[in-house]
């Protein structure tokens, strides 16, 4: 008899489609009952104009916001407290993460500290977060990590010279808005790297000993889509198809 038990959980609200950030961000924030958000991003996203576009969507929706743009690639645990102090002083009700996996992971960790206090390293590991923090809306700008739909946040431990994760269902975003328009300005090299990252995740998922019929469906479909489209996306980042 087949007796394996599988669990599958992810973000409760996933919105996908070109221009979905413009069309849905303000209304999703209002639906949650939020008055002020912290927009967490990085300097590159600001420089290429993506952050400015999202700010305009917030303003047009009469959403008050505070921007924190000092997120780093491959962030260390040290930056979490710095970001948290900045966000806490802004008296926000929710977080909007705009960027790649590092930005989204930072927003997840900030949410944890805002709700639970303590040192970020206190939560390294699985299931150490007691309660959920302010709602998080994740807007990915690259394809690689899938952080917008996972309960994981990965950081560098400088002293141990290793990566460690905060893993908890309490850090799952409330909403993920996956908008291909947010990736138009990504350089070909980054599109290639994050596309291969996504492919590796799909293959790992399919061959995992914890794979299930549901994850197999998603993994195989991802592999097929990436195989059919990654070369074209690298060649022309503005190719929406």
Legacy VTK file of the C-alpha trace (Angstrom):
# vtk DataFile Version 3.0
C-alpha trace
ASCII
DATASET POLYDATA
POINTS 241 float
0.000 0.000 0.000
1.225 3.523 -0.826
1.554 5.242 2.551
3.795 8.270 1.965
2.364 11.506 3.328
3.211 14.732 1.504
2.679 18.329 2.529
2.564 21.235 0.099
2.188 24.846 1.163
3.044 28.154 -0.387
1.917 31.764 -0.573
-1.896 32.018 -0.275
-2.214 34.644 -3.012
-0.076 34.456 -6.170
-0.757 36.976 -8.923
0.944 36.421 -12.276
0.879 38.414 -15.482
2.464 41.250 -17.394
1.764 44.633 -15.726
0.220 42.887 -12.715
2.224 45.110 -10.345
0.758 48.250 -11.889
-2.745 46.808 -11.936
-2.842 45.001 -8.599
-0.296 46.306 -6.065
-2.298 49.193 -4.602
-5.556 47.238 -4.509
-3.894 44.265 -2.775
-2.409 46.582 -0.146
-5.785 48.188 0.483
-7.490 44.779 0.641
-5.259 43.838 3.567
-6.125 47.105 5.308
-2.636 48.608 5.180
-1.981 52.339 5.523
1.805 52.581 5.137
4.369 50.188 3.665
8.131 49.866 3.673
9.425 49.352 0.139
12.580 47.265 0.517
14.843 47.149 -2.520
18.429 47.748 -3.635
20.405 50.457 -5.387
20.408 48.662 -8.748
16.617 48.406 -8.823
16.492 52.135 -8.076
19.048 52.988 -10.779
17.260 51.113 -13.574
13.967 52.797 -12.738
11.966 49.817 -11.508
11.679 51.174 -7.960
10.534 54.533 -9.313
7.769 52.844 -11.289
6.567 50.953 -8.216
6.677 54.154 -6.172
4.437 55.798 -8.763
1.941 52.922 -8.446
1.884 53.408 -4.683
1.382 57.156 -4.994
-1.396 56.794 -7.557
-3.113 54.404 -5.163
-2.704 56.871 -2.276
-0.491 54.412 -0.402
1.967 56.021 1.984
5.417 54.442 1.838
8.968 54.497 3.181
11.787 53.260 0.954
14.815 51.305 2.152
17.216 50.688 -0.733
20.335 49.381 1.027
19.663 45.682 0.486
22.749 43.757 -0.624
23.444 40.745 -2.794
24.307 37.655 -0.717
23.367 39.523 2.494
24.952 38.771 5.854
22.987 38.497 9.098
24.463 41.876 10.112
22.342 43.809 7.641
19.060 42.488 9.040
19.218 44.545 12.230
20.295 47.668 10.333
17.356 47.343 7.955
14.994 46.529 10.801
15.989 49.663 12.750
15.362 51.840 9.690
11.992 50.251 8.954
10.845 50.289 12.589
11.424 54.039 12.823
9.098 54.565 9.839
6.064 53.088 11.672
4.911 50.916 8.782
2.086 48.378 8.629
3.500 46.059 5.955
6.494 45.353 3.752
6.837 45.325 -0.023
9.969 43.514 -1.249
11.069 44.506 -4.736
14.101 42.674 -6.105
15.808 39.325 -6.348
15.998 36.628 -3.725
18.365 38.578 -1.478
15.970 41.519 -1.233
12.964 39.300 -0.559
14.893 37.292 2.031
15.911 40.503 3.795
12.298 41.658 3.937
11.281 38.294 5.408
13.921 38.584 8.136
12.971 42.184 8.925
9.383 41.035 9.393
10.574 38.366 11.818
12.536 40.791 14.002
9.763 43.403 13.994
7.352 40.826 15.416
9.604 38.713 17.620
12.561 40.910 18.625
15.948 39.474 19.549
19.004 38.813 17.439
18.521 37.614 13.828
20.801 34.643 14.521
18.291 33.470 17.155
16.062 32.376 14.271
18.618 30.572 12.122
17.328 27.056 11.593
13.923 25.467 11.099
10.775 26.434 12.991
12.296 28.969 15.392
9.974 31.877 14.556
7.120 32.138 17.064
4.781 34.492 15.253
4.315 36.170 11.906
5.335 39.770 11.435
3.826 42.517 9.294
2.339 41.257 6.016
4.821 40.954 3.162
4.089 41.489 -0.526
6.909 40.089 -2.665
7.654 41.326 -6.178
10.518 39.363 -7.773
12.698 40.971 -10.448
14.650 37.815 -11.322
13.702 34.187 -11.881
16.292 32.303 -9.874
15.439 31.830 -6.223
11.667 31.602 -6.052
11.922 33.314 -2.657
8.560 34.984 -3.232
6.810 31.631 -2.669
9.030 29.871 -0.103
9.309 29.827 3.708
13.085 30.301 3.540
15.430 33.268 3.963
19.150 32.653 3.409
21.991 34.753 4.845
25.755 34.637 5.204
27.238 33.976 8.653
30.495 35.890 8.413
32.217 34.300 11.400
31.412 30.755 10.313
31.935 31.624 6.637
28.831 29.729 5.647
25.232 30.307 4.637
22.401 29.704 7.082
18.660 29.917 6.690
15.663 31.144 8.620
12.976 28.613 7.748
9.395 29.037 8.939
5.882 29.143 7.534
5.566 32.452 9.409
7.831 34.165 6.846
5.825 33.210 3.773
4.729 36.373 1.941
1.039 37.214 2.102
1.010 38.026 -1.614
3.421 37.309 -4.470
3.035 39.477 -7.569
5.035 37.850 -10.356
5.188 40.350 -13.192
7.385 39.602 -16.236
7.534 43.351 -16.865
9.762 43.639 -13.782
12.462 41.579 -15.558
12.677 43.563 -18.817
15.798 45.510 -17.758
17.698 42.478 -16.430
21.005 42.103 -18.364
21.450 38.952 -20.501
24.122 37.547 -18.153
21.776 37.771 -15.153
18.859 36.388 -17.151
21.030 33.403 -18.102
22.293 32.842 -14.559
18.917 33.122 -12.847
17.285 31.047 -15.578
19.792 28.245 -14.995
19.215 28.628 -11.256
15.493 28.111 -11.819
16.260 25.068 -14.004
18.459 23.572 -11.289
15.714 24.074 -8.701
13.210 22.334 -10.964
15.523 19.369 -11.551
16.408 19.123 -7.857
12.724 19.140 -6.980
11.946 16.380 -9.464
14.682 14.018 -8.268
14.259 14.815 -4.572
13.346 11.933 -2.257
10.600 14.227 -0.945
9.072 14.745 -4.396
5.335 14.174 -4.730
2.897 13.923 -7.646
2.033 17.605 -7.175
5.634 18.826 -7.141
6.436 16.573 -10.113
3.798 18.379 -12.169
5.308 21.767 -11.333
8.911 20.619 -11.799
8.339 19.049 -15.214
6.366 22.041 -16.451
9.131 24.402 -15.264
11.811 22.348 -17.015
9.784 22.390 -20.218
9.146 26.154 -20.106
12.775 26.958 -19.328
14.044 24.642 -22.066
11.754 26.272 -24.614
12.274 29.910 -23.624
15.532 30.647 -21.791
17.675 31.117 -24.896
15.146 33.557 -26.376
14.906 35.474 -23.082
18.694 35.816 -22.883
18.878 36.963 -26.515
16.115 39.566 -26.078
15.081 40.493 -22.547
12.152 42.555 -23.833
10.578 39.502 -25.519
7.450 39.137 -23.395
6.477 35.797 -24.917
LINES 1 242
241 0 1 2 3 4 5 6 7 8 9 10 11 12 13 14 15 16 17 18 19 20 21 22 23 24 25 26 27 28 29 30 31 32 33 34 35 36 37 38 39 40 41 42 43 44 45 46 47 48 49 50 51 52 53 54 55 56 57 58 59 60 61 62 63 64 65 66 67 68 69 70 71 72 73 74 75 76 77 78 79 80 81 82 83 84 85 86 87 88 89 90 91 92 93 94 95 96 97 98 99 100 101 102 103 104 105 106 107 108 109 110 111 112 113 114 115 116 117 118 119 120 121 122 123 124 125 126 127 128 129 130 131 132 133 134 135 136 137 138 139 140 141 142 143 144 145 146 147 148 149 150 151 152 153 154 155 156 157 158 159 160 161 162 163 164 165 166 167 168 169 170 171 172 173 174 175 176 177 178 179 180 181 182 183 184 185 186 187 188 189 190 191 192 193 194 195 196 197 198 199 200 201 202 203 204 205 206 207 208 209 210 211 212 213 214 215 216 217 218 219 220 221 222 223 224 225 226 227 228 229 230 231 232 233 234 235 236 237 238 239 240
